[in-house]
Amino acid sequence: MKQEADQTQRLYLDGRLNVAQFKDIFQPLDARKPQIEEEIPRIEAEADLLKVNGLTTEHIMAEANALHTRWPKMTSEGKRGMVELLVKTITVGKDDIHLSLY
């Protein structure tokens, strides 16, 4: 947007645009500027959230893979403790088991 405004100003200063033409091009750009500036913090926050979510997902996957690797070597007490940390409830039905995770 700044580049377009600068080009418009250069055309006016070079005499290739009259005042009316300059206003027709520049005023919409000038009106849009506050709207864009108002949107910037929201868009930056969305981008930051996406980065954090991506890092969190990567971290969770790495920890899950590490747990998978360690599981066979863990004691029964260690496995039980891990299940208690991860599982909120266990519901045993006639033909199925339902786990609710935290």
N, C-alpha and C positions, 0 to 999 in steps of 0.2 A: 504494500500500500504506500509506504514512504517513497519507494522508487517511482511509482506512478505519479504521486504528488510532485516529486522533484522534476519528473519529465514534463508535467503540465506547466510547472513554473518556468522551466527552461524554454518551452515553446512560447510562453507569454513574453518572457524577457527578450527572446530573439525576435519578437514581433510577428510570429507566425500565428498567434491567437489574439483576437481582440478581447476586450474586457468581458463581454457577454459570453463568448466561447469559453474563456477561462473559468468564469463562474459556473457555467453548465457542467464542466468537467470536475472542477475542484470542490464545489460545495457538497456533492454526494460523498466524495472521499472524506472530506472534513467531518461530515455528519456521522459517518461510519466509524471513525476513529475511537470515540468514547465507548461505543458498543463493543468493539474489539478489545479495548483495554479492560472493560468490565468482564469479559469472558475469559481472559487470560488466567486469573487465579483458579477458576473452576476447572479449566482444562488441565492446568498444571497439577491440580489436586487429583484429578482422574488419572493422569499419567503416573503420578507417584503411587497411587493405590494399585494400579496394574503392576508396577514394578514390585511392590511389596508382596502382592498376591503371588506373583511369579516366584519370588524368592522363597516365600513360605511353602509353596507347592514343591519346589526343588528340595527344600530342607526336609519336608515330610517324607518325600520319596527316598531321600538318602538315609534318613533314620529308619524307615521301614525296611529298606534293603539291609541295613546294618543289623537290625533285629532278626531278620530272616537268616542272616549268616550266623549270628550268635545263638539262635534258638536251640539247635541240637546240642550245644555245649552247656546250656544253662541247667541249673538244678531244678527240681520240681518246685521248690519254694520260689526260686527266681521267676520261673514261668508263671506261677500262680500270682505273684506280685505284679508282673507285667499285665496279665489279664485283668486284674483288679483295677489297674490304672487306666486301662483302655476301654473296658466294658462297663456300661452303666447298669444294664439289666440283662438277664438271660431268662427267656421264656421257653419252657420245654412243652411242646405240644405232642399229640399222638404220633404224628408223622414228620414233625419238623422241630427245629430249634431256631429261635429268633434272638439275635444279639442286638442290643441297642448300645451304640458306641457314644462316648463323650464327644 
